[in-house]
Amino acid sequence: QVQLVESGGGLVQAGGSLRLSCAASGSIFSINAMGWYRQVPGKQRELVADIISGGTTNYADSVKGRFTISRDNGKNTVYLQMNSLKPEDTAVYYCTSVISNRGYWGQGTQVTVSS
């Protein structure tokens, strides 16, 4: 009954920026955590960043200082501001959310960073 709708992916040159958004809709009682993972073919899906209900954030070492995760609890939305993008950031980015202690995934949005 919960859907995560992602937007903001696309093609950008190295050094550029994108902002991903993920809005949760449906039967929502409480959002315990939201975050972003990414996956490249041949590799496991990896955590990019997450934010828990209290506001604590966590980032992969590879994106620290470049990416910022934030949330708007009133809109049930999480954002990922991606700056100084590198070609190695190219991946499908997936929104995830823990809602009422159950995990959900978005369908993914492609981010491609060209040299």
Buried (B, 14 or more C-beta within 10 A) or exposed (E): EBEBBBEBBEEBEEEBEBBBBBBBEEEEEEBBBBBBBBBEEEEEBEBBBBBBEEEEBBBBEEBEEBBBBBBEEEEBBBBBBBBEBBEEBBBBBBBBBBBEEEEBBBEBBEBBBEE
